[in-house]
């Protein structure tokens, strides 16, 4: 099977790419220029179709720079880029059997939902431009590709691990690791009772690959929405204590404020989809994953590759 991971330079995309033996070599995408990005993606799709030559295929959309703090304009530009690719895929799909995977956000789409813990059957309600973007992307993927190929929508919990981009307002575990390593105070924008589900990036990629392969093999007629999470939620306060234990250093934190905090729900417990089918896949304990993340931050600091001091959710 040939796999094209769009966003392979990111945390999750890179992890999925490492799992796929037959990877499509795509061109670098100029994400800061939506029109140019759409042109590159369309050109890459044509090459992907030619290289596949009728063999099984998969395309995984794991790109995007939007966060909870993104503006509606930034979200709209990201949506338009995906839409352009989907239209091109509908017009010229690869010859073999395949499937399309769309990365979505459980935190974004369930932020306004009622009665946690949330499952794939929970009615999604977005309260931010970011959440609305994810729901709109889900809808356009299902609608555009309804007669083209199976669509898998992965609603991920908070993904963490070595190599996370600290320039974006996200990645609390990485930010805490950075604060421990540099002893620079970290602003916490939410209540310490805030509940979140954290899943290690390699584990998240394994689950994405599982559901993508399932769809490629079975070729279901309906889109499949799956919650990808660890199933074990912790409070921000518990997370800070865990980071203190694994780093053996004081974590300097301060309560701060940020406009995006109003879109942060207190309880975001999640139930992974069909966990029984995932038995045997790795699930890294939070302390072990946090320690790996901290060691990565230390290495990056030594290489003068870590800057910034404000944090997310």
SULMO-V266551 format. One record per residue. N is the residue number from 1. RES is the residue in three letters. PSI is psi in whole degrees, -180 to 180 (* if undefined). Layout:
BEGIN
N;RES;PSI / N;RES;PSI
END
This chain:
BEGIN
1;UNK;134 / 2;UNK;133 / 3;UNK;133 / 4;UNK;111 / 5;UNK;111 / 6;UNK;115 / 7;UNK;27 / 8;UNK;-13 / 9;UNK;-7 / 10;UNK;180 / 11;UNK;-58 / 12;UNK;-43 / 13;UNK;-40 / 14;UNK;-38 / 15;UNK;-41 / 16;UNK;-42 / 17;UNK;-37 / 18;UNK;-21 / 19;UNK;-16 / 20;UNK;117 / 21;UNK;-30 / 22;UNK;91 / 23;UNK;139 / 24;UNK;132 / 25;UNK;97 / 26;UNK;162 / 27;UNK;158 / 28;UNK;135 / 29;UNK;126 / 30;UNK;81 / 31;UNK;-23 / 32;UNK;-3 / 33;UNK;94 / 34;UNK;-42 / 35;UNK;-44 / 36;UNK;-38 / 37;UNK;-44 / 38;UNK;-38 / 39;UNK;-43 / 40;UNK;-44 / 41;UNK;-41 / 42;UNK;-41 / 43;UNK;-42 / 44;UNK;-39 / 45;UNK;-42 / 46;UNK;-42 / 47;UNK;-38 / 48;UNK;-43 / 49;UNK;-43 / 50;UNK;-41 / 51;UNK;-31 / 52;UNK;-36 / 53;UNK;39 / 54;UNK;-2 / 55;UNK;164 / 56;UNK;147 / 57;UNK;163 / 58;UNK;143 / 59;UNK;127 / 60;UNK;117 / 61;UNK;105 / 62;UNK;30 / 63;UNK;174 / 64;UNK;140 / 65;UNK;-1 / 66;UNK;146 / 67;UNK;-178 / 68;UNK;-25 / 69;UNK;4 / 70;UNK;151 / 71;UNK;161 / 72;UNK;-34 / 73;UNK;-43 / 74;UNK;-41 / 75;UNK;-41 / 76;UNK;-41 / 77;UNK;-41 / 78;UNK;-39 / 79;UNK;-42 / 80;UNK;-37 / 81;UNK;-45 / 82;UNK;-43 / 83;UNK;-39 / 84;UNK;-42 / 85;UNK;-44 / 86;UNK;-41 / 87;UNK;-41 / 88;UNK;-39 / 89;UNK;-38 / 90;UNK;-38 / 91;UNK;-32 / 92;UNK;79 / 93;UNK;156 / 94;UNK;159 / 95;UNK;-39 / 96;UNK;178 / 97;UNK;141 / 98;UNK;-175 / 99;UNK;158 / 100;UNK;130 / 101;UNK;129 / 102;UNK;125 / 103;UNK;123 / 104;UNK;-178 / 105;UNK;118 / 106;UNK;-42 / 107;UNK;-37 / 108;UNK;-45 / 109;UNK;-21 / 110;UNK;8 / 111;UNK;-30 / 112;UNK;6 / 113;UNK;159 / 114;UNK;156 / 115;UNK;67 / 116;UNK;158 / 117;UNK;150 / 118;UNK;144 / 119;UNK;179 / 120;UNK;-12 / 121;UNK;-7 / 122;UNK;135 / 123;UNK;119 / 124;UNK;139 / 125;UNK;113 / 126;UNK;147 / 127;UNK;1 / 128;UNK;166 / 129;UNK;-35 / 130;UNK;-47 / 131;UNK;-41 / 132;UNK;-38 / 133;UNK;-48 / 134;UNK;-42 / 135;UNK;-40 / 136;UNK;-39 / 137;UNK;-41 / 138;UNK;-47 / 139;UNK;-44 / 140;UNK;-32 / 141;UNK;-46 / 142;UNK;-45 / 143;UNK;-47 / 144;UNK;-38 / 145;UNK;15 / 146;UNK;-34 / 147;UNK;17 / 148;UNK;-52 / 149;UNK;163 / 150;UNK;147 / 151;UNK;130 / 152;UNK;127 / 153;UNK;118 / 154;UNK;110 / 155;UNK;102 / 156;UNK;146 / 157;UNK;-168 / 158;UNK;117 / 159;UNK;138 / 160;UNK;166 / 161;UNK;177 / 162;UNK;140 / 163;UNK;8 / 164;UNK;142 / 165;UNK;113 / 166;UNK;4 / 167;UNK;-17 / 168;UNK;154 / 169;UNK;73 / 170;UNK;175 / 171;UNK;62 / 172;UNK;-38 / 173;UNK;-45 / 174;UNK;-38 / 175;UNK;-40 / 176;UNK;-39 / 177;UNK;-40 / 178;UNK;-42 / 179;UNK;-39 / 180;UNK;-41 / 181;UNK;-37 / 182;UNK;-14 / 183;UNK;32 / 184;UNK;127 / 185;UNK;140 / 186;UNK;127 / 187;UNK;126 / 188;UNK;123 / 189;UNK;-6 / 190;UNK;168 / 191;UNK;146 / 192;UNK;-12 / 193;UNK;-2 / 194;UNK;128 / 195;UNK;130 / 196;UNK;153 / 197;UNK;124 / 198;UNK;130 / 199;UNK;134 / 200;UNK;141 / 201;UNK;-42 / 202;UNK;-35 / 203;UNK;-40 / 204;UNK;-42 / 205;UNK;-39 / 206;UNK;-41 / 207;UNK;-38 / 208;UNK;-44 / 209;UNK;-40 / 210;UNK;-52 / 211;UNK;-33 / 212;UNK;-44 / 213;UNK;-38 / 214;UNK;-47 / 215;UNK;-38 / 216;UNK;-38 / 217;UNK;-47 / 218;UNK;-26 / 219;UNK;57 / 220;UNK;152 / 221;UNK;-25 / 222;UNK;150 / 223;UNK;149 / 224;UNK;121 / 225;UNK;128 / 226;UNK;137 / 227;UNK;121 / 228;UNK;110 / 229;UNK;169 / 230;UNK;-26 / 231;UNK;5 / 232;UNK;106 / 233;UNK;150 / 234;UNK;156 / 235;UNK;162 / 236;UNK;-38 / 237;UNK;-43 / 238;UNK;-38 / 239;UNK;-42 / 240;UNK;-42 / 241;UNK;-39 / 242;UNK;-44 / 243;UNK;-36 / 244;UNK;-42 / 245;UNK;-42 / 246;UNK;-28 / 247;UNK;-20 / 248;UNK;32 / 249;UNK;152 / 250;UNK;139 / 251;UNK;102 / 252;UNK;115 / 253;UNK;159 / 254;UNK;145 / 255;UNK;123 / 256;UNK;-170 / 257;UNK;150 / 258;UNK;146 / 259;UNK;-32 / 260;UNK;-15 / 261;UNK;-27 / 262;UNK;-19 / 263;UNK;9 / 264;UNK;112 / 265;UNK;151 / 266;UNK;-43 / 267;UNK;109 / 268;UNK;49 / 269;UNK;145 / 270;UNK;149 / 271;UNK;115 / 272;UNK;146 / 273;UNK;129 / 274;UNK;57 / 275;UNK;-28 / 276;UNK;-33 / 277;UNK;-15 / 278;UNK;4 / 279;UNK;131 / 280;UNK;-22 / 281;UNK;148 / 282;UNK;147 / 283;UNK;98 / 284;UNK;127 / 285;UNK;145 / 286;UNK;-46 / 287;UNK;-39 / 288;UNK;-44 / 289;UNK;-38 / 290;UNK;-39 / 291;UNK;-42 / 292;UNK;-39 / 293;UNK;-42 / 294;UNK;-44 / 295;UNK;-36 / 296;UNK;-42 / 297;UNK;-41 / 298;UNK;-44 / 299;UNK;-41 / 300;UNK;-34 / 301;UNK;-41 / 302;UNK;-29 / 303;UNK;8 / 304;UNK;44 / 305;UNK;5 / 306;UNK;126 / 307;UNK;166 / 308;UNK;160 / 309;UNK;7 / 310;UNK;154 / 311;UNK;173 / 312;UNK;-132 / 313;UNK;*
END
